[in-house]
Amino acid sequence: MKIKIIDLFNKIANDEEVPKKIKYFGEIYEYSEDMKFYYQNGFSMYRDFFTEGNCLNDEVEIIEEEKEIEKIGKIYDGFTDSYYDTCLETTIKKVDEIIDVVNKLKKEK
């Protein structure tokens, strides 16, 4: 997903939620809550503005944060002893175990 720099600045100025990481001309910048701006290796995005000239209409790529997959858990309380409810409960437990493994692998990546 992309957003124009001017729109990003408007979000910052209006204290709206902004992406944590963006990519601009191949460089990845992280948002600083304290400074209310984007930085890369200690340098602000302004450094690139001076070299690129008029860039307010340029677009930056939003880097999405990796989100964990949520577990299913119980669909409803009070499973009966029927065969189908037992199968459903077992399936949900196995799917939740797979979700745990996937989330762990995503964090290690």
DSSP file (Angstrom, degrees, kcal/mol; ACC not computed):
  #  RESIDUE AA STRUCTURE BP1 BP2  ACC     N-H-->O    O-->H-N    N-H-->O    O-->H-N    TCO  KAPPA ALPHA  PHI   PSI    X-CA   Y-CA   Z-CA
    1    1 A M              0   0    0      0, 0.0    61,-3.2     0, 0.0     2,-0.3   0.000 360.0 360.0 360.0 145.5    0.0    0.0    0.0
    2    2 A K  E     -A   61   0A   0     59,-0.2     2,-0.3    20,-0.0    59,-0.2  -0.882 360.0-172.9-126.3 156.8    1.2    3.5   -0.8
    3    3 A I  E     -A   60   0A   0     57,-2.0    57,-2.8    -2,-0.3     2,-0.1  -0.992  30.9-108.1-146.3 144.8    0.5    7.0    0.5
    4    4 A K  E  >  -A   59   0A   0     -2,-0.3     4,-2.0    55,-0.2    55,-0.2  -0.448  27.3-124.5 -71.6 148.2    1.6   10.4   -0.6
    5    5 A I  H  > S+     0   0    0     53,-2.5     4,-2.7    50,-0.4     5,-0.2   0.887 111.3  55.5 -60.6 -40.4    4.0   12.2    1.7
    6    6 A I  H  > S+     0   0    0     50,-2.2     4,-1.9    52,-0.3    -1,-0.2   0.888 108.3  48.5 -61.5 -38.3    1.8   15.2    2.0
    7    7 A D  H  > S+     0   0    0     49,-0.3     4,-1.9     2,-0.2    -1,-0.2   0.871 110.5  51.4 -68.5 -36.5   -1.1   12.9    3.2
    8    8 A L  H  X S+     0   0    0     -4,-2.0     4,-2.1     2,-0.2    -2,-0.2   0.915 109.5  49.9 -64.4 -43.7    1.3   11.3    5.7
    9    9 A F  H  X S+     0   0    0     -4,-2.7     4,-2.8     1,-0.2    -2,-0.2   0.879 108.1  53.8 -63.0 -38.2    2.4   14.7    7.0
   10   10 A N  H  X S+     0   0    0     -4,-1.9     4,-2.2     2,-0.2    -1,-0.2   0.905 107.4  50.7 -62.9 -40.6   -1.3   15.7    7.4
   11   11 A K  H  <>S+     0   0    0     -4,-1.9     5,-2.9     2,-0.2    -2,-0.2   0.914 111.9  47.3 -62.6 -42.5   -1.9   12.5    9.5
   12   12 A I  H ><5S+     0   0    0     -4,-2.1     3,-1.4     1,-0.2    -2,-0.2   0.937 112.6  49.1 -63.6 -45.8    1.1   13.4   11.7
   13   13 A A  H 3<5S+     0   0    0     -4,-2.8    -1,-0.2     1,-0.3    -2,-0.2   0.841 112.7  47.4 -63.3 -34.3   -0.1   17.0   12.1
   14   14 A N  T 3<5S-     0   0    0     -4,-2.2    -1,-0.3    -5,-0.2    -2,-0.2   0.327 112.9-118.4 -90.6   7.9   -3.6   15.9   13.0
   15   15 A D  T < 5 +     0   0    0     -3,-1.4    -3,-0.2    -4,-0.2     2,-0.1   0.835  62.5 151.3  58.4  35.7   -2.3   13.3   15.5
   16   16 A E      < -     0   0    0     -5,-2.9     2,-0.2    -6,-0.2    -1,-0.2  -0.446  57.0 -80.4 -88.5 168.4   -3.9   10.5   13.6
   17   17 A E        -     0   0    0     -2,-0.1    -1,-0.1     1,-0.0    -5,-0.0  -0.516  52.6-171.5 -70.4 133.8   -2.6    6.9   13.5
   18   18 A V        -     0   0    0     -2,-0.2    13,-0.1    -7,-0.1   -10,-0.0  -0.871  31.5 -87.2-124.2 158.0    0.4    6.6   11.1
   19   19 A P        -     0   0    0      0, 0.0     3,-0.1     0, 0.0    12,-0.1  -0.326  28.0-137.0 -63.4 146.4    2.3    3.5    9.8
   20   20 A K  S    S+     0   0    0     43,-0.2    11,-3.0     1,-0.2     2,-0.4   0.855  87.3  26.5 -71.5 -36.0    5.2    2.4   12.0
   21   21 A K  E     +CB  30  63A   0     42,-0.6    42,-2.2     9,-0.2     2,-0.3  -0.982  65.3 175.9-133.4 141.8    7.4    1.7    9.0
   22   22 A I  E     -CB  29  62A   0      7,-2.4     7,-3.0    -2,-0.4     2,-0.5  -0.937  21.7-135.9-136.1 161.9    7.6    3.2    5.5
   23   23 A K  E     +CB  28  61A   0     38,-2.5    38,-2.5    -2,-0.3     2,-0.4  -0.985  22.4 174.9-122.1 128.9    9.9    2.8    2.5
   24   24 A Y  E >  S-C   27   0A   0      3,-2.7     3,-1.8    -2,-0.5    36,-0.1  -0.977  72.6 -17.0-136.8 119.8   11.1    5.8    0.6
   25   25 A F  T 3  S-     0   0    0     -2,-0.4     3,-0.1     1,-0.3    -1,-0.1   0.885 128.6 -51.8  49.7  45.3   13.6    5.6   -2.3
   26   26 A G  T 3  S+     0   0    0      1,-0.2     2,-0.4     0, 0.0    -1,-0.3   0.404 115.5 114.1  80.1  -3.1   14.7    2.1   -1.1
   27   27 A E  E <   -C   24   0A   0     -3,-1.8    -3,-2.7    13,-0.0     2,-0.5  -0.836  60.3-137.6-103.6 138.9   15.3    3.3    2.5
   28   28 A I  E     -C   23   0A   0     -2,-0.4     2,-0.4    -5,-0.2    -5,-0.2  -0.840  20.3-167.7 -98.3 127.6   13.2    2.0    5.4
   29   29 A Y  E     -C   22   0A   0     -7,-3.0    -7,-2.4    -2,-0.5     2,-0.4  -0.906   7.7-150.0-115.4 141.2   12.1    4.6    8.0
   30   30 A E  E     -CD  21  39A   0      9,-2.9     9,-2.6    -2,-0.4     2,-0.3  -0.898  22.1-116.9-111.7 141.6   10.6    4.0   11.4
   31   31 A Y  E     - D   0  38A   0    -11,-3.0     2,-0.6    -2,-0.4     7,-0.2  -0.580  20.7-148.4 -78.2 133.7    8.2    6.3   13.1
   32   32 A S  E  >> - D   0  37A   0      5,-2.9     4,-1.9    -2,-0.3     5,-0.9  -0.911   5.3-162.3-102.9 116.0    9.3    7.9   16.4
   33   33 A E  T  45S+     0   0    0     -2,-0.6    -1,-0.2     1,-0.2    -2,-0.0   0.877  92.3  51.2 -62.6 -37.0    6.5    8.5   18.8
   34   34 A D  T  45S+     0   0    0      1,-0.2    -1,-0.2    -3,-0.1    -2,-0.0   0.936 120.5  31.0 -66.3 -47.2    8.7   10.9   20.8
   35   35 A M  T  45S-     0   0    0      2,-0.2    -1,-0.2     0, 0.0    -2,-0.2   0.593  97.8-134.5 -90.3 -11.8    9.8   13.0   17.8
   36   36 A K  T  <5S+     0   0    0     -4,-1.9     2,-0.3     1,-0.2    -3,-0.2   0.894  71.8  85.5  58.2  43.2    6.6   12.6   15.8
   37   37 A F  E   <S-D   32   0A   0     -5,-0.9    -5,-2.9    -7,-0.1     2,-0.4  -0.968  81.6 -89.9-160.1 172.9    8.6   11.9   12.6
   38   38 A Y  E     -D   31   0A   0     -2,-0.3     7,-1.6    -7,-0.2     2,-0.3  -0.751  39.9-177.7 -97.1 136.2   10.2    9.2   10.5
   39   39 A Y  E     -DE  30  44A   0     -9,-2.6    -9,-2.9    -2,-0.4     2,-0.4  -0.938  16.4-167.3-132.6 152.9   13.9    8.3   11.0
   40   40 A Q  E >  S- E   0  43A   0      3,-2.9     3,-1.9    -2,-0.3   -11,-0.1  -0.940  81.0 -19.4-141.7 116.6   16.4    5.9    9.5
   41   41 A N  T 3  S-     0   0    0     -2,-0.4     3,-0.1     1,-0.3   -12,-0.0   0.874 129.2 -50.1  52.6  41.4   19.8    5.3   11.2
   42   42 A G  T 3  S+     0   0    0      1,-0.2     2,-0.4     0, 0.0    -1,-0.3   0.346 117.5 110.6  84.5  -7.7   19.4    8.5   13.2
   43   43 A F  E <   -E   40   0A   0     -3,-1.9    -3,-2.9     2,-0.0    -1,-0.2  -0.828  63.1-130.6-104.1 139.9   18.6   10.6   10.2
   44   44 A S  E >   -E   39   0A   0     -2,-0.4     3,-1.4    -5,-0.2     4,-0.4  -0.381  26.6-108.3 -81.2 164.1   15.2   12.1    9.6
   45   45 A M  T >> S+     0   0    0     -7,-1.6     4,-1.4     1,-0.3     3,-0.9   0.738 111.2  78.8 -62.1 -22.7   13.3   11.9    6.3
   46   46 A Y  H 3> S+     0   0    0      1,-0.3     4,-1.9    -8,-0.2    -1,-0.3   0.828  81.2  67.0 -56.5 -31.9   14.0   15.6    5.8
   47   47 A R  H <> S+     0   0    0     -3,-1.4     4,-1.0     1,-0.2    -1,-0.3   0.916 103.2  44.3 -55.3 -44.6   17.5   14.6    4.7
   48   48 A D  H <> S+     0   0    0     -3,-0.9     4,-2.3    -4,-0.4    -1,-0.2   0.814 106.0  62.0 -71.3 -29.7   16.1   13.0    1.6
   49   49 A F  H  X S+     0   0    0     -4,-1.4     4,-1.8     1,-0.2    -1,-0.2   0.896 101.7  51.8 -62.6 -39.0   13.7   15.9    0.9
   50   50 A F  H  < S+     0   0    0     -4,-1.9    -1,-0.2     1,-0.2    -2,-0.2   0.845 115.0  41.8 -67.2 -32.4   16.7   18.2    0.5
   51   51 A T  H  < S+     0   0    0     -4,-1.0    -2,-0.2    -5,-0.2    -1,-0.2   0.784 119.0  43.9 -84.7 -26.7   18.3   15.9   -2.1
   52   52 A E  H  < S-     0   0    0     -4,-2.3     2,-0.3     1,-0.3    -2,-0.2   0.646  93.5-152.9 -93.3 -16.1   15.1   15.0   -3.9
   53   53 A G     <  +     0   0    0     -4,-1.8     2,-1.0    -5,-0.2    -1,-0.3  -0.622  67.0  19.4  82.9-138.4   13.6   18.5   -4.1
   54   54 A N  S    S+     0   0    0     -2,-0.3     3,-0.1     1,-0.2    -4,-0.0  -0.562  72.8 147.1 -73.2 103.1    9.8   18.9   -4.3
   55   55 A C    >   +     0   0    0     -2,-1.0     3,-1.8     1,-0.1   -50,-0.4   0.304  27.9 109.6-124.0   9.4    8.7   15.6   -3.0
   56   56 A L  T 3  S+     0   0    0      1,-0.3   -50,-2.2   -51,-0.1   -49,-0.3   0.774  86.4  47.5 -62.4 -24.5    5.4   16.2   -1.2
   57   57 A N  T 3  S+     0   0    0    -52,-0.2    -1,-0.3   -53,-0.1    -2,-0.1   0.475  89.6 109.2 -93.4  -2.3    3.5   14.4   -4.0
   58   58 A D    <   -     0   0    0     -3,-1.8   -53,-2.5   -54,-0.1     2,-0.4  -0.318  67.8-125.6 -65.3 156.7    5.9   11.5   -4.0
   59   59 A E  E     -A    4   0A   0    -55,-0.2     2,-0.4   -54,-0.1   -55,-0.2  -0.828  15.9-156.1-106.7 146.8    4.5    8.2   -2.6
   60   60 A V  E     -A    3   0A   0    -57,-2.8   -57,-2.0    -2,-0.4     2,-0.5  -0.896  21.8-119.9-114.3 150.5    6.0    6.1    0.2
   61   61 A E  E     -AB   2  23A   0    -38,-2.5   -38,-2.5    -2,-0.4     2,-0.5  -0.774  21.8-134.8 -91.1 130.7    5.3    2.4    0.6
   62   62 A I  E     - B   0  22A   0    -61,-3.2     2,-0.7    -2,-0.5   -40,-0.2  -0.734  13.2-145.9 -85.0 126.3    3.7    1.4    3.9
   63   63 A I  E     - B   0  21A   0    -42,-2.2   -42,-0.6    -2,-0.5   -43,-0.2  -0.843  18.4-135.5 -95.6 115.5    5.4   -1.6    5.4
   64   64 A E        -     0   0    0     -2,-0.7     2,-0.2     1,-0.1   -42,-0.0  -0.433  15.3-119.7 -72.9 140.7    2.8   -3.7    7.1
   65   65 A E        -     0   0    0     -2,-0.1     2,-0.4     1,-0.1    -1,-0.1  -0.549  31.5-106.7 -75.7 142.8    3.5   -5.1   10.5
   66   66 A E        -     0   0    0     -2,-0.2     2,-0.4    40,-0.1    -1,-0.1  -0.584  40.1-157.8 -69.2 125.3    3.5   -8.8   10.9
   67   67 A K        -     0   0    0     -2,-0.4     2,-0.1     3,-0.0    39,-0.0  -0.847  15.4-116.0-108.3 144.5    0.3   -9.7   12.8
   68   68 A E        -     0   0    0     -2,-0.4     2,-0.4     1,-0.1    31,-0.0  -0.459  28.7-115.7 -73.6 148.6   -0.2  -12.9   14.7
   69   69 A I        -     0   0    0     30,-0.3     2,-0.2    -2,-0.1    34,-0.1  -0.712  34.2-123.3 -81.4 133.5   -2.9  -15.3   13.6
   70   70 A E        -     0   0    0     -2,-0.4     2,-0.1     1,-0.1    -1,-0.0  -0.542  21.3-117.5 -82.1 144.3   -5.6  -15.5   16.2
   71   71 A K        -     0   0    0     -2,-0.2    -1,-0.1     1,-0.1    25,-0.1  -0.351  11.1-134.3 -73.4 158.4   -6.6  -18.9   17.7
   72   72 A I        +     0   0    0     20,-0.3    -1,-0.1     1,-0.1    21,-0.1   0.918  38.8 173.2 -78.2 -46.8  -10.0  -20.3   17.2
   73   73 A G        -     0   0    0     19,-0.3     2,-0.3    20,-0.0    -1,-0.1  -0.317  53.5 -16.5  67.6-156.9  -10.5  -21.4   20.8
   74   74 A K        -     0   0    0      1,-0.2     3,-0.1    18,-0.0    15,-0.0  -0.638  51.1-160.0 -83.0 136.0  -13.9  -22.7   21.8
   75   75 A I  S    S-     0   0    0     -2,-0.3     2,-0.3     1,-0.3    -1,-0.2   0.874  78.5  -5.7 -79.5 -40.3  -16.8  -21.8   19.5
   76   76 A Y  S    S-     0   0    0      0, 0.0    -1,-0.3     0, 0.0     3,-0.2  -0.986  75.6-111.3-150.7 156.3  -19.4  -22.4   22.2
   77   77 A D  S    S+     0   0    0     -2,-0.3     0, 0.0     1,-0.2     0, 0.0  -0.476  85.3  44.4 -85.7 159.3  -19.4  -23.7   25.7
   78   78 A G        -     0   0    0     -2,-0.1    -1,-0.2     1,-0.1     2,-0.0   0.937  66.1-163.2  79.2  48.9  -20.9  -26.9   26.9
   79   79 A F        -     0   0    0     -3,-0.2    -1,-0.1     1,-0.1     2,-0.1  -0.362  14.4-138.3 -57.4 141.5  -19.8  -29.6   24.4
   80   80 A T        -     0   0    0      1,-0.0    -1,-0.1     2,-0.0    -2,-0.0  -0.369  24.5-102.2 -91.3-179.8  -21.9  -32.7   24.7
   81   81 A D  S    S+     0   0    0     -2,-0.1    -2,-0.1     4,-0.1    -1,-0.0   0.303  77.0 128.7 -86.9   9.8  -20.6  -36.2   24.5
   82   82 A S     >  -     0   0    0      1,-0.1     4,-1.8     4,-0.0     5,-0.2  -0.274  69.8-118.6 -68.2 156.1  -21.6  -36.7   21.0
   83   83 A Y  H  > S+     0   0    0      1,-0.2     4,-2.2     2,-0.2     5,-0.2   0.878 111.9  52.0 -60.2 -41.7  -19.1  -37.9   18.4
   84   84 A Y  H  > S+     0   0    0      1,-0.2     4,-2.5     2,-0.2    -1,-0.2   0.897 108.4  49.2 -68.0 -40.8  -19.4  -34.8   16.3
   85   85 A D  H  > S+     0   0    0      2,-0.2     4,-2.5     1,-0.2    -1,-0.2   0.882 111.1  50.9 -65.9 -36.7  -18.8  -32.4   19.1
   86   86 A T  H  X S+     0   0    0     -4,-1.8     4,-2.2     2,-0.2    -2,-0.2   0.907 111.0  48.3 -65.6 -42.0  -15.7  -34.4   20.2
   87   87 A C  H  X S+     0   0    0     -4,-2.2     4,-2.5     2,-0.2    -2,-0.2   0.909 112.0  49.6 -63.9 -42.3  -14.4  -34.3   16.6
   88   88 A L  H  X S+     0   0    0     -4,-2.5     4,-2.5     2,-0.2    -2,-0.2   0.925 111.0  48.8 -63.4 -44.9  -15.0  -30.6   16.4
   89   89 A E  H  X S+     0   0    0     -4,-2.5     4,-2.0     1,-0.2    -1,-0.2   0.907 112.6  48.2 -62.4 -42.2  -13.3  -29.9   19.7
   90   90 A T  H  X S+     0   0    0     -4,-2.2     4,-2.1     2,-0.2    -1,-0.2   0.903 111.3  50.5 -64.5 -42.1  -10.3  -32.1   18.6
   91   91 A T  H  X S+     0   0    0     -4,-2.5     4,-2.6     1,-0.2    -2,-0.2   0.912 109.4  50.5 -63.2 -43.7  -10.1  -30.3   15.3
   92   92 A I  H  X S+     0   0    0     -4,-2.5     4,-2.4     1,-0.2   -20,-0.3   0.909 109.5  51.0 -62.4 -42.4  -10.1  -26.8   16.9
   93   93 A K  H  X S+     0   0    0     -4,-2.0     4,-1.9     2,-0.2    -1,-0.2   0.909 111.7  47.5 -61.4 -42.3   -7.3  -27.9   19.3
   94   94 A K  H  X S+     0   0    0     -4,-2.1     4,-2.2     2,-0.2    -2,-0.2   0.905 111.3  50.0 -67.0 -41.6   -5.2  -29.1   16.4
   95   95 A V  H  X S+     0   0    0     -4,-2.6     4,-2.4     1,-0.2    -2,-0.2   0.910 109.7  51.6 -63.2 -41.3   -5.8  -25.9   14.3
   96   96 A D  H  X S+     0   0    0     -4,-2.4     4,-2.0     1,-0.2    -1,-0.2   0.875 108.2  52.1 -62.9 -37.0   -4.9  -23.8   17.4
   97   97 A E  H  X S+     0   0    0     -4,-1.9     4,-1.9     2,-0.2    -1,-0.2   0.903 109.8  49.0 -64.3 -41.2   -1.6  -25.8   17.7
   98   98 A I  H  X S+     0   0    0     -4,-2.2     4,-2.6     1,-0.2    -2,-0.2   0.907 108.9  53.1 -64.2 -41.6   -0.8  -25.1   14.0
   99   99 A I  H  X S+     0   0    0     -4,-2.4     4,-2.7     1,-0.2   -30,-0.3   0.898 106.7  53.1 -60.8 -40.9   -1.5  -21.4   14.5
  100  100 A D  H  X S+     0   0    0     -4,-2.0     4,-2.1     2,-0.2    -1,-0.2   0.918 110.5  47.0 -59.2 -43.8    0.9  -21.4   17.4
  101  101 A V  H  X S+     0   0    0     -4,-1.9     4,-2.5     2,-0.2    -2,-0.2   0.922 112.4  49.1 -64.8 -44.8    3.6  -22.9   15.2
  102  102 A V  H  X S+     0   0    0     -4,-2.6     4,-2.4     1,-0.2    -2,-0.2   0.927 111.7  48.8 -62.2 -45.3    3.0  -20.5   12.4
  103  103 A N  H  X S+     0   0    0     -4,-2.7     4,-1.7     1,-0.2    -1,-0.2   0.887 111.3  50.5 -62.2 -38.4    3.1  -17.5   14.7
  104  104 A K  H  X S+     0   0    0     -4,-2.1     4,-1.7    -5,-0.2    -1,-0.2   0.915 110.9  48.5 -65.3 -43.6    6.4  -18.8   16.2
  105  105 A L  H  X S+     0   0    0     -4,-2.5     4,-1.1     1,-0.2    -2,-0.2   0.874 108.8  53.8 -64.2 -38.2    7.9  -19.2   12.7
  106  106 A K  H  < S+     0   0    0     -4,-2.4    -1,-0.2     1,-0.2    -2,-0.2   0.870 108.5  49.5 -64.5 -36.8    6.8  -15.7   11.7
  107  107 A K  H  < S+     0   0    0     -4,-1.7    -1,-0.2     1,-0.2    -2,-0.2   0.854 109.7  51.2 -70.0 -34.7    8.5  -14.2   14.8
  108  108 A E  H  <        0   0    0     -4,-1.7    -1,-0.2     1,-0.2    -2,-0.2   0.717 360.0 360.0 -73.8 -21.2   11.7  -16.1   14.0
  109  109 A K     <        0   0    0     -4,-1.1    -1,-0.2    -3,-0.2    -2,-0.1   0.442 360.0 360.0 -61.3 360.0   11.7  -14.8   10.4
